[in-house]
Amino acid sequence: MRQLSHSIAVLAVCAFITLLSGCVYDGISTQLAYAVCERVAGKILDIPFWTEVFREKKGRFPRDYAELQQFVSRQTGSRVQLEPYVRVDFAMLPSGQRQAECYFVADGVTNKSVMTWGKPKQ
């Protein structure tokens, strides 16, 4: 088990370095980084990961969740489907962190989940 954890960590570091190095075609490096993140953390990182990729490429937050979904579909050739949220509101917090408020319906009740990521400004 320990060796598996070590292998995953090494793979994640290699993927991250590849992504930063720019030595690989941009689309491939993004897909490689996503594959590693999804394998390690599951789909919980979809919103932060793809929001950051979107911001890097477009210089802004997505206008709405539909725009992010369309972007992800184009980037991955429709291989990645984001969770079916009813609405997602994106924001840059005063601390410099990014936030997504995700709304979804379960058993007829609208629920809200808030994700915050990024390092706060010092």
N, CA, C and O atoms as CSV, one atom per row, in Angstrom:
chain,resi,resn,atom,element,x,y,z
A,1,MET,N,N,0.830,-1.189,0.000
A,1,MET,CA,C,0.000,0.000,0.000
A,1,MET,C,C,0.873,1.251,0.000
A,1,MET,O,O,0.588,2.214,-0.712
A,2,ARG,N,N,1.934,1.233,0.798
A,2,ARG,CA,C,2.816,2.388,0.865
A,2,ARG,C,C,3.481,2.642,-0.486
A,2,ARG,O,O,3.640,3.789,-0.904
A,3,GLN,N,N,3.870,1.557,-1.164
A,3,GLN,CA,C,4.506,1.703,-2.470
A,3,GLN,C,C,3.526,2.288,-3.482
A,3,GLN,O,O,3.922,3.089,-4.329
A,4,LEU,N,N,2.254,1.901,-3.407
A,4,LEU,CA,C,1.244,2.446,-4.293
A,4,LEU,C,C,1.090,3.947,-4.056
A,4,LEU,O,O,1.019,4.717,-5.014
A,5,SER,N,N,1.039,4.365,-2.805
A,5,SER,CA,C,0.934,5.798,-2.481
A,5,SER,C,C,2.145,6.550,-3.010
A,5,SER,O,O,2.012,7.647,-3.554
A,6,HIS,N,N,3.301,5.974,-2.855
A,6,HIS,CA,C,4.530,6.595,-3.352
A,6,HIS,C,C,4.489,6.712,-4.874
A,6,HIS,O,O,4.871,7.741,-5.431
A,7,SER,N,N,4.026,5.663,-5.543
A,7,SER,CA,C,3.946,5.682,-7.011
A,7,SER,C,C,2.973,6.746,-7.499
A,7,SER,O,O,3.239,7.438,-8.481
A,8,ILE,N,N,1.858,6.870,-6.816
A,8,ILE,CA,C,0.875,7.891,-7.192
A,8,ILE,C,C,1.469,9.279,-7.003
A,8,ILE,O,O,1.282,10.153,-7.849
A,9,ALA,N,N,2.180,9.488,-5.905
A,9,ALA,CA,C,2.792,10.792,-5.645
A,9,ALA,C,C,3.833,11.117,-6.712
A,9,ALA,O,O,3.884,12.246,-7.200
A,10,VAL,N,N,4.652,10.155,-7.074
A,10,VAL,CA,C,5.667,10.373,-8.106
A,10,VAL,C,C,5.001,10.678,-9.449
A,10,VAL,O,O,5.439,11.573,-10.171
A,11,LEU,N,N,3.951,9.940,-9.780
A,11,LEU,CA,C,3.225,10.179,-11.026
A,11,LEU,C,C,2.616,11.581,-11.039
A,11,LEU,O,O,2.655,12.267,-12.060
A,12,ALA,N,N,2.061,12.001,-9.921
A,12,ALA,CA,C,1.465,13.341,-9.831
A,12,ALA,C,C,2.524,14.418,-10.021
A,12,ALA,O,O,2.288,15.400,-10.726
A,13,VAL,N,N,3.677,14.247,-9.406
A,13,VAL,CA,C,4.763,15.224,-9.549
A,13,VAL,C,C,5.244,15.264,-11.000
A,13,VAL,O,O,5.474,16.343,-11.547
A,14,CYS,N,N,5.394,14.110,-11.618
A,14,CYS,CA,C,5.834,14.073,-13.022
A,14,CYS,C,C,4.826,14.768,-13.924
A,14,CYS,O,O,5.209,15.529,-14.813
A,15,ALA,N,N,3.549,14.515,-13.705
A,15,ALA,CA,C,2.512,15.155,-14.520
A,15,ALA,C,C,2.521,16.664,-14.313
A,15,ALA,O,O,2.377,17.429,-15.267
A,16,PHE,N,N,2.691,17.088,-13.070
A,16,PHE,CA,C,2.727,18.523,-12.762
A,16,PHE,C,C,3.922,19.188,-13.437
A,16,PHE,O,O,3.787,20.267,-14.015
A,17,ILE,N,N,5.080,18.559,-13.368
A,17,ILE,CA,C,6.280,19.107,-14.006
A,17,ILE,C,C,6.084,19.177,-15.521
A,17,ILE,O,O,6.454,20.165,-16.155
A,18,THR,N,N,5.507,18.132,-16.089
A,18,THR,CA,C,5.245,18.121,-17.530
A,18,THR,C,C,4.307,19.261,-17.902
A,18,THR,O,O,4.518,19.944,-18.905
A,19,LEU,N,N,3.279,19.463,-17.098
A,19,LEU,CA,C,2.323,20.536,-17.353
A,19,LEU,C,C,3.006,21.891,-17.322
A,19,LEU,O,O,2.732,22.748,-18.162
A,20,LEU,N,N,3.888,22.086,-16.365
A,20,LEU,CA,C,4.570,23.373,-16.229
A,20,LEU,C,C,5.687,23.572,-17.247
A,20,LEU,O,O,6.020,24.707,-17.590
A,21,SER,N,N,6.255,22.498,-17.721
A,21,SER,CA,C,7.418,22.619,-18.595
A,21,SER,C,C,7.082,23.155,-19.980
A,21,SER,O,O,7.929,23.763,-20.635
A,22,GLY,N,N,5.864,22.934,-20.422
A,22,GLY,CA,C,5.481,23.394,-21.746
A,22,GLY,C,C,6.084,22.549,-22.857
A,22,GLY,O,O,5.987,22.911,-24.030
A,23,CYS,N,N,6.705,21.425,-22.504
A,23,CYS,CA,C,7.343,20.564,-23.496
A,23,CYS,C,C,6.333,19.705,-24.244
A,23,CYS,O,O,6.653,19.139,-25.289
A,24,VAL,N,N,5.151,19.607,-23.731
A,24,VAL,CA,C,4.123,18.767,-24.324
A,24,VAL,C,C,3.045,19.679,-24.885
A,24,VAL,O,O,2.785,20.751,-24.338
A,25,TYR,N,N,2.423,19.259,-25.965
A,25,TYR,CA,C,1.313,20.009,-26.546
A,25,TYR,C,C,0.327,20.356,-25.438
A,25,TYR,O,O,-0.010,19.512,-24.607
A,26,ASP,N,N,-0.133,21.605,-25.433
A,26,ASP,CA,C,-0.957,22.122,-24.344
A,26,ASP,C,C,-2.164,21.247,-24.037
A,26,ASP,O,O,-2.435,20.976,-22.867
A,27,GLY,N,N,-2.887,20.804,-25.036
A,27,GLY,CA,C,-4.070,19.978,-24.806
A,27,GLY,C,C,-3.728,18.659,-24.143
A,27,GLY,O,O,-4.456,18.201,-23.262
A,28,ILE,N,N,-2.644,18.052,-24.548
A,28,ILE,CA,C,-2.217,16.777,-23.969
A,28,ILE,C,C,-1.782,16.956,-22.529
A,28,ILE,O,O,-2.112,16.130,-21.678
A,29,SER,N,N,-1.041,18.029,-22.238
A,29,SER,CA,C,-0.584,18.239,-20.865
A,29,SER,C,C,-1.760,18.491,-19.934
A,29,SER,O,O,-1.753,18.030,-18.793
A,30,THR,N,N,-2.771,19.216,-20.404
A,30,THR,CA,C,-3.963,19.462,-19.584
A,30,THR,C,C,-4.689,18.154,-19.312
A,30,THR,O,O,-5.102,17.897,-18.181
A,31,GLN,N,N,-4.846,17.331,-20.336
A,31,GLN,CA,C,-5.539,16.055,-20.160
A,31,GLN,C,C,-4.751,15.119,-19.244
A,31,GLN,O,O,-5.344,14.386,-18.454
A,32,LEU,N,N,-3.431,15.138,-19.343
A,32,LEU,CA,C,-2.595,14.316,-18.475
A,32,LEU,C,C,-2.741,14.758,-17.022
A,32,LEU,O,O,-2.910,13.930,-16.127
A,33,ALA,N,N,-2.675,16.065,-16.795
A,33,ALA,CA,C,-2.818,16.583,-15.430
A,33,ALA,C,C,-4.192,16.229,-14.868
A,33,ALA,O,O,-4.309,15.839,-13.706
A,34,TYR,N,N,-5.240,16.366,-15.697
A,34,TYR,CA,C,-6.590,16.025,-15.242
A,34,TYR,C,C,-6.687,14.541,-14.897
A,34,TYR,O,O,-7.265,14.181,-13.872
A,35,ALA,N,N,-6.132,13.691,-15.734
A,35,ALA,CA,C,-6.200,12.247,-15.491
A,35,ALA,C,C,-5.560,11.887,-14.163
A,35,ALA,O,O,-6.086,11.053,-13.427
A,36,VAL,N,N,-4.430,12.506,-13.850
A,36,VAL,CA,C,-3.757,12.236,-12.574
A,36,VAL,C,C,-4.610,12.739,-11.416
A,36,VAL,O,O,-4.805,12.025,-10.433
A,37,CYS,N,N,-5.119,13.964,-11.525
A,37,CYS,CA,C,-5.951,14.526,-10.450
A,37,CYS,C,C,-7.204,13.688,-10.221
A,37,CYS,O,O,-7.576,13.416,-9.079
A,38,GLU,N,N,-7.853,13.280,-11.310
A,38,GLU,CA,C,-9.079,12.492,-11.175
A,38,GLU,C,C,-8.782,11.154,-10.515
A,38,GLU,O,O,-9.558,10.677,-9.687
A,39,ARG,N,N,-7.666,10.553,-10.882
A,39,ARG,CA,C,-7.297,9.251,-10.323
A,39,ARG,C,C,-7.008,9.354,-8.831
A,39,ARG,O,O,-7.367,8.462,-8.063
A,40,VAL,N,N,-6.361,10.439,-8.422
A,40,VAL,CA,C,-5.971,10.614,-7.027
A,40,VAL,C,C,-7.146,11.087,-6.177
A,40,VAL,O,O,-7.359,10.564,-5.084
A,41,ALA,N,N,-7.912,12.064,-6.655
A,41,ALA,CA,C,-8.933,12.695,-5.816
A,41,ALA,C,C,-10.360,12.445,-6.277
A,41,ALA,O,O,-11.295,12.856,-5.590
A,42,GLY,N,N,-10.560,11.795,-7.400
A,42,GLY,CA,C,-11.917,11.595,-7.888
A,42,GLY,C,C,-12.450,12.866,-8.544
A,42,GLY,O,O,-11.682,13.765,-8.887
A,43,LYS,N,N,-13.751,12.931,-8.712
A,43,LYS,CA,C,-14.365,14.044,-9.432
A,43,LYS,C,C,-14.544,15.280,-8.566
A,43,LYS,O,O,-15.012,16.307,-9.058
A,44,ILE,N,N,-14.187,15.210,-7.299
A,44,ILE,CA,C,-14.378,16.358,-6.413
A,44,ILE,C,C,-13.549,17.560,-6.851
A,44,ILE,O,O,-13.900,18.697,-6.533
A,45,LEU,N,N,-12.468,17.333,-7.567
A,45,LEU,CA,C,-11.611,18.435,-8.021
A,45,LEU,C,C,-11.970,18.950,-9.405
A,45,LEU,O,O,-11.286,19.834,-9.921
A,46,ASP,N,N,-13.020,18.425,-10.020
A,46,ASP,CA,C,-13.395,18.855,-11.375
A,46,ASP,C,C,-13.589,20.364,-11.483
A,46,ASP,O,O,-13.005,21.005,-12.357
A,47,ILE,N,N,-14.397,20.928,-10.610
A,47,ILE,CA,C,-14.712,22.359,-10.708
A,47,ILE,C,C,-13.445,23.201,-10.522
A,47,ILE,O,O,-13.153,24.032,-11.382
A,48,PRO,N,N,-12.674,23.022,-9.430
A,48,PRO,CA,C,-11.452,23.831,-9.299
A,48,PRO,C,C,-10.467,23.621,-10.449
A,48,PRO,O,O,-9.910,24.588,-10.968
A,49,PHE,N,N,-10.247,22.373,-10.850
A,49,PHE,CA,C,-9.277,22.088,-11.905
A,49,PHE,C,C,-9.659,22.775,-13.207
A,49,PHE,O,O,-8.859,23.511,-13.784
A,50,TRP,N,N,-10.885,22.535,-13.672
A,50,TRP,CA,C,-11.289,23.069,-14.975
A,50,TRP,C,C,-11.506,24.576,-14.935
A,50,TRP,O,O,-11.325,25.250,-15.949
A,51,THR,N,N,-11.890,25.114,-13.783
A,51,THR,CA,C,-12.013,26.576,-13.666
A,51,THR,C,C,-10.649,27.224,-13.826
A,51,THR,O,O,-10.527,28.257,-14.483
A,52,GLU,N,N,-9.617,26.627,-13.230
A,52,GLU,CA,C,-8.260,27.174,-13.355
A,52,GLU,C,C,-7.735,27.044,-14.780
A,52,GLU,O,O,-7.075,27.955,-15.280
A,53,VAL,N,N,-8.018,25.928,-15.438
A,53,VAL,CA,C,-7.598,25.773,-16.836
A,53,VAL,C,C,-8.300,26.834,-17.689
A,53,VAL,O,O,-7.678,27.458,-18.549
A,54,PHE,N,N,-9.588,27.030,-17.446
A,54,PHE,CA,C,-10.346,28.047,-18.176
A,54,PHE,C,C,-9.738,29.431,-17.945
A,54,PHE,O,O,-9.529,30.183,-18.897
A,55,ARG,N,N,-9.455,29.767,-16.688
A,55,ARG,CA,C,-8.882,31.081,-16.370
A,55,ARG,C,C,-7.520,31.276,-17.023
A,55,ARG,O,O,-7.196,32.369,-17.485
A,56,GLU,N,N,-6.725,30.209,-17.058
A,56,GLU,CA,C,-5.397,30.287,-17.672
A,56,GLU,C,C,-5.513,30.564,-19.172
A,56,GLU,O,O,-4.743,31.351,-19.723
A,57,LYS,N,N,-6.460,29.927,-19.819
A,57,LYS,CA,C,-6.596,30.070,-21.271
A,57,LYS,C,C,-7.360,31.327,-21.684
A,57,LYS,O,O,-7.050,31.931,-22.711
A,58,LYS,N,N,-8.356,31.725,-20.889
A,58,LYS,CA,C,-9.216,32.847,-21.283
A,58,LYS,C,C,-8.976,34.123,-20.482
A,58,LYS,O,O,-9.456,35.189,-20.868
A,59,GLY,N,N,-8.239,34.032,-19.368
A,59,GLY,CA,C,-7.954,35.209,-18.552
A,59,GLY,C,C,-9.125,35.715,-17.731
A,59,GLY,O,O,-9.135,36.870,-17.303
A,60,ARG,N,N,-10.110,34.859,-17.510
A,60,ARG,CA,C,-11.292,35.252,-16.735
A,60,ARG,C,C,-12.010,34.000,-16.235
A,60,ARG,O,O,-11.700,32.880,-16.642
A,61,PHE,N,N,-12.972,34.217,-15.345
A,61,PHE,CA,C,-13.824,33.119,-14.908
A,61,PHE,C,C,-14.853,32.815,-15.994
A,61,PHE,O,O,-15.158,33.681,-16.815
A,62,PRO,N,N,-15.389,31.595,-16.008
A,62,PRO,CA,C,-16.506,31.317,-16.920
A,62,PRO,C,C,-17.704,32.198,-16.540
A,62,PRO,O,O,-17.914,32.487,-15.361
A,63,ARG,N,N,-18.479,32.619,-17.528
A,63,ARG,CA,C,-19.679,33.420,-17.243
A,63,ARG,C,C,-20.699,32.607,-16.449
A,63,ARG,O,O,-21.375,33.125,-15.560
A,64,ASP,N,N,-20.793,31.326,-16.790
A,64,ASP,CA,C,-21.735,30.443,-16.102
A,64,ASP,C,C,-21.251,29.000,-16.252
A,64,ASP,O,O,-20.253,28.723,-16.917
A,65,TYR,N,N,-21.979,28.105,-15.622
A,65,TYR,CA,C,-21.584,26.699,-15.629
A,65,TYR,C,C,-21.669,26.095,-17.030
A,65,TYR,O,O,-20.858,25.243,-17.393
A,66,ALA,N,N,-22.643,26.534,-17.805
A,66,ALA,CA,C,-22.781,26.019,-19.181
A,66,ALA,C,C,-21.530,26.338,-19.998
A,66,ALA,O,O,-21.078,25.510,-20.789
A,67,GLU,N,N,-20.970,27.532,-19.811
A,67,GLU,CA,C,-19.756,27.894,-20.545
A,67,GLU,C,C,-18.588,27.006,-20.123
A,67,GLU,O,O,-17.792,26.591,-20.965
A,68,LEU,N,N,-18.478,26.713,-18.827
A,68,LEU,CA,C,-17.414,25.824,-18.354
A,68,LEU,C,C,-17.610,24.418,-18.910
A,68,LEU,O,O,-16.646,23.785,-19.339
A,69,GLN,N,N,-18.842,23.922,-18.907
A,69,GLN,CA,C,-19.117,22.588,-19.442
A,69,GLN,C,C,-18.739,22.499,-20.923
A,69,GLN,O,O,-18.141,21.513,-21.353
A,70,GLN,N,N,-19.083,23.514,-21.692
A,70,GLN,CA,C,-18.758,23.534,-23.117
A,70,GLN,C,C,-17.240,23.560,-23.315
A,70,GLN,O,O,-16.717,22.869,-24.189
A,71,PHE,N,N,-16.540,24.344,-22.517
A,71,PHE,CA,C,-15.081,24.431,-22.586
A,71,PHE,C,C,-14.447,23.064,-22.301
A,71,PHE,O,O,-13.563,22.619,-23.034
A,72,VAL,N,N,-14.907,22.402,-21.228
A,72,VAL,CA,C,-14.365,21.088,-20.857
A,72,VAL,C,C,-14.633,20.076,-21.969
A,72,VAL,O,O,-13.758,19.281,-22.312
A,73,SER,N,N,-15.814,20.106,-22.516
A,73,SER,CA,C,-16.159,19.183,-23.597
A,73,SER,C,C,-15.230,19.372,-24.797
A,73,SER,O,O,-14.765,18.398,-25.388
A,74,ARG,N,N,-14.963,20.641,-25.155
A,74,ARG,CA,C,-14.062,20.914,-26.288
A,74,ARG,C,C,-12.627,20.507,-25.966
A,74,ARG,O,O,-11.933,19.956,-26.821
A,75,GLN,N,N,-12.182,20.772,-24.751
A,75,GLN,CA,C,-10.806,20.458,-24.370
A,75,GLN,C,C,-10.533,18.962,-24.355
A,75,GLN,O,O,-9.417,18.525,-24.636
A,76,THR,N,N,-11.549,18.182,-24.028
A,76,THR,CA,C,-11.346,16.741,-23.850
A,76,THR,C,C,-11.980,15.903,-24.946
A,76,THR,O,O,-12.000,14.676,-24.848
A,77,GLY,N,N,-12.495,16.536,-25.981
A,77,GLY,CA,C,-13.172,15.773,-27.021
A,77,GLY,C,C,-14.396,15.057,-26.481
A,77,GLY,O,O,-14.708,13.947,-26.911
A,78,SER,N,N,-15.081,15.677,-25.554
A,78,SER,CA,C,-16.301,15.153,-24.905
A,78,SER,C,C,-16.053,13.932,-24.026
A,78,SER,O,O,-17.002,13.239,-23.660
A,79,ARG,N,N,-14.798,13.657,-23.682
A,79,ARG,CA,C,-14.498,12.508,-22.823
A,79,ARG,C,C,-14.777,12.790,-21.351
A,79,ARG,O,O,-15.018,11.858,-20.584
A,80,VAL,N,N,-14.749,14.051,-20.944
A,80,VAL,CA,C,-15.005,14.402,-19.548
A,80,VAL,C,C,-16.348,15.127,-19.472
A,80,VAL,O,O,-16.594,16.092,-20.196
A,81,GLN,N,N,-17.199,14.644,-18.589
A,81,GLN,CA,C,-18.488,15.275,-18.338
A,81,GLN,C,C,-18.507,15.741,-16.887
A,81,GLN,O,O,-18.304,14.947,-15.969
A,82,LEU,N,N,-18.751,17.025,-16.688
A,82,LEU,CA,C,-18.817,17.560,-15.330
A,82,LEU,C,C,-20.109,17.112,-14.641
A,82,LEU,O,O,-21.078,16.725,-15.294
A,83,GLU,N,N,-20.100,17.173,-13.319
A,83,GLU,CA,C,-21.293,16.825,-12.547
A,83,GLU,C,C,-22.466,17.708,-12.984
A,83,GLU,O,O,-22.259,18.858,-13.369
A,84,PRO,N,N,-23.684,17.188,-12.928
A,84,PRO,CA,C,-24.842,17.952,-13.401
A,84,PRO,C,C,-25.387,18.941,-12.361
A,84,PRO,O,O,-26.471,18.736,-11.816
A,85,TYR,N,N,-24.647,19.991,-12.097
A,85,TYR,CA,C,-25.130,21.022,-11.172
A,85,TYR,C,C,-26.187,21.872,-11.870
A,85,TYR,O,O,-26.144,22.057,-13.086
A,86,VAL,N,N,-27.128,22.384,-11.095
A,86,VAL,CA,C,-28.165,23.270,-11.627
A,86,VAL,C,C,-27.548,24.627,-11.959
A,86,VAL,O,O,-27.857,25.234,-12.984
A,87,ARG,N,N,-26.673,25.085,-11.073
A,87,ARG,CA,C,-26.026,26.386,-11.258
A,87,ARG,C,C,-24.719,26.390,-10.478
A,87,ARG,O,O,-24.608,25.754,-9.430
A,88,VAL,N,N,-23.725,27.116,-11.000
A,88,VAL,CA,C,-22.472,27.324,-10.291
A,88,VAL,C,C,-22.120,28.800,-10.406
A,88,VAL,O,O,-22.086,29.356,-11.504
A,89,ASP,N,N,-21.860,29.433,-9.262
A,89,ASP,CA,C,-21.435,30.837,-9.233
A,89,ASP,C,C,-19.947,30.879,-8.897
A,89,ASP,O,O,-19.516,30.325,-7.886
A,90,PHE,N,N,-19.165,31.541,-9.753
A,90,PHE,CA,C,-17.716,31.636,-9.574
A,90,PHE,C,C,-17.366,33.003,-8.995
A,90,PHE,O,O,-17.995,34.007,-9.329
A,91,ALA,N,N,-16.355,33.033,-8.124
A,91,ALA,CA,C,-15.948,34.317,-7.534
A,91,ALA,C,C,-14.479,34.284,-7.138
A,91,ALA,O,O,-13.923,33.237,-6.805
A,92,MET,N,N,-13.864,35.474,-7.185
A,92,MET,CA,C,-12.523,35.676,-6.642
A,92,MET,C,C,-12.737,36.348,-5.285
A,92,MET,O,O,-13.333,37.422,-5.206
A,93,LEU,N,N,-12.255,35.719,-4.234
A,93,LEU,CA,C,-12.424,36.267,-2.894
A,93,LEU,C,C,-11.384,37.355,-2.626
A,93,LEU,O,O,-10.336,37.374,-3.271
A,94,PRO,N,N,-11.660,38.265,-1.681
A,94,PRO,CA,C,-10.680,39.307,-1.349
A,94,PRO,C,C,-9.321,38.730,-0.935
A,94,PRO,O,O,-8.295,39.393,-1.085
A,95,SER,N,N,-9.313,37.500,-0.417
A,95,SER,CA,C,-8.069,36.853,0.002
A,95,SER,C,C,-7.233,36.397,-1.184
A,95,SER,O,O,-6.075,36.015,-1.015
A,96,GLY,N,N,-7.813,36.434,-2.396
A,96,GLY,CA,C,-7.118,35.943,-3.580
A,96,GLY,C,C,-7.479,34.506,-3.905
A,96,GLY,O,O,-7.110,33.998,-4.964
A,97,GLN,N,N,-8.193,33.845,-3.008
A,97,GLN,CA,C,-8.635,32.482,-3.276
A,97,GLN,C,C,-9.806,32.515,-4.247
A,97,GLN,O,O,-10.481,33.535,-4.386
A,98,ARG,N,N,-10.040,31.392,-4.915
A,98,ARG,CA,C,-11.151,31.259,-5.830
A,98,ARG,C,C,-12.243,30.437,-5.153
A,98,ARG,O,O,-11.974,29.598,-4.293
A,99,GLN,N,N,-13.489,30.703,-5.565
A,99,GLN,CA,C,-14.606,30.000,-4.942
A,99,GLN,C,C,-15.674,29.674,-5.977
A,99,GLN,O,O,-15.918,30.438,-6.910
A,100,ALA,N,N,-16.298,28.526,-5.787
A,100,ALA,CA,C,-17.439,28.126,-6.617
A,100,ALA,C,C,-18.553,27.679,-5.688
A,100,ALA,O,O,-18.364,26.801,-4.847
A,101,GLU,N,N,-19.712,28.292,-5.850
A,101,GLU,CA,C,-20.905,27.864,-5.126
A,101,GLU,C,C,-21.712,27.009,-6.093
A,101,GLU,O,O,-22.186,27.493,-7.121
A,102,CYS,N,N,-21.863,25.737,-5.753
A,102,CYS,CA,C,-22.508,24.777,-6.648
A,102,CYS,C,C,-23.880,24.406,-6.094
A,102,CYS,O,O,-24.005,24.001,-4.938
A,103,TYR,N,N,-24.905,24.546,-6.929
A,103,TYR,CA,C,-26.279,24.230,-6.534
A,103,TYR,C,C,-26.726,22.970,-7.258
A,103,TYR,O,O,-26.534,22.831,-8.466
A,104,PHE,N,N,-27.325,22.054,-6.505
A,104,PHE,CA,C,-27.820,20.814,-7.091
A,104,PHE,C,C,-29.100,20.404,-6.377
A,104,PHE,O,O,-29.345,20.816,-5.243
A,105,VAL,N,N,-29.910,19.597,-7.040
A,105,VAL,CA,C,-31.178,19.151,-6.475
A,105,VAL,C,C,-31.062,17.671,-6.134
A,105,VAL,O,O,-30.634,16.856,-6.951
A,106,ALA,N,N,-31.456,17.344,-4.899
A,106,ALA,CA,C,-31.497,15.954,-4.451
A,106,ALA,C,C,-32.797,15.747,-3.686
A,106,ALA,O,O,-33.094,16.493,-2.753
A,107,ASP,N,N,-33.558,14.759,-4.069
A,107,ASP,CA,C,-34.844,14.455,-3.440
A,107,ASP,C,C,-35.759,15.673,-3.403
A,107,ASP,O,O,-36.469,15.890,-2.421
A,108,GLY,N,N,-35.745,16.466,-4.469
A,108,GLY,CA,C,-36.621,17.617,-4.569
A,108,GLY,C,C,-36.189,18.834,-3.779
A,108,GLY,O,O,-36.909,19.832,-3.741
A,109,VAL,N,N,-35.015,18.770,-3.140
A,109,VAL,CA,C,-34.512,19.881,-2.336
A,109,VAL,C,C,-33.253,20.442,-2.986
A,109,VAL,O,O,-32.348,19.693,-3.354
A,110,THR,N,N,-33.203,21.772,-3.126
A,110,THR,CA,C,-32.006,22.408,-3.680
A,110,THR,C,C,-30.951,22.514,-2.588
A,110,THR,O,O,-31.217,23.019,-1.498
A,111,ASN,N,N,-29.765,22.037,-2.890
A,111,ASN,CA,C,-28.637,22.059,-1.951
A,111,ASN,C,C,-27.531,22.925,-2.520
A,111,ASN,O,O,-27.450,23.140,-3.729
A,112,LYS,N,N,-26.682,23.417,-1.634
A,112,LYS,CA,C,-25.552,24.249,-2.049
A,112,LYS,C,C,-24.274,23.684,-1.450
A,112,LYS,O,O,-24.210,23.346,-0.268
A,113,SER,N,N,-23.268,23.593,-2.293
A,113,SER,CA,C,-21.943,23.163,-1.865
A,113,SER,C,C,-20.962,24.258,-2.267
A,113,SER,O,O,-20.992,24.737,-3.400
A,114,VAL,N,N,-20.094,24.654,-1.342
A,114,VAL,CA,C,-19.137,25.716,-1.620
A,114,VAL,C,C,-17.728,25.121,-1.637
A,114,VAL,O,O,-17.314,24.435,-0.702
A,115,MET,N,N,-17.003,25.403,-2.726
A,115,MET,CA,C,-15.611,24.959,-2.860
A,115,MET,C,C,-14.725,26.196,-2.908
A,115,MET,O,O,-14.996,27.131,-3.662
A,116,THR,N,N,-13.678,26.200,-2.112
A,116,THR,CA,C,-12.716,27.298,-2.108
A,116,THR,C,C,-11.338,26.698,-2.328
A,116,THR,O,O,-11.003,25.680,-1.722
A,117,TRP,N,N,-10.531,27.319,-3.193
A,117,TRP,CA,C,-9.201,26.792,-3.463
A,117,TRP,C,C,-8.244,27.938,-3.751
A,117,TRP,O,O,-8.650,29.079,-3.972
A,118,GLY,N,N,-6.960,27.598,-3.741
A,118,GLY,CA,C,-5.897,28.576,-3.970
A,118,GLY,C,C,-5.356,29.083,-2.647
A,118,GLY,O,O,-6.030,29.037,-1.618
A,119,LYS,N,N,-4.140,29.562,-2.695
A,119,LYS,CA,C,-3.497,30.090,-1.479
A,119,LYS,C,C,-3.956,31.520,-1.221
A,119,LYS,O,O,-4.042,32.329,-2.144
A,120,PRO,N,N,-4.251,31.827,0.045
A,120,PRO,CA,C,-4.597,33.216,0.361
A,120,PRO,C,C,-3.379,34.120,0.195
A,120,PRO,O,O,-2.238,33.684,0.345
A,121,LYS,N,N,-3.648,35.388,-0.118
A,121,LYS,CA,C,-2.561,36.365,-0.218
A,121,LYS,C,C,-1.934,36.542,1.156
A,121,LYS,O,O,-2.613,36.468,2.180
A,122,GLN,N,N,-0.661,36.770,1.160
A,122,GLN,CA,C,0.051,36.977,2.442
A,122,GLN,C,C,-0.036,38.405,2.874
A,122,GLN,O,O,0.500,38.767,3.922
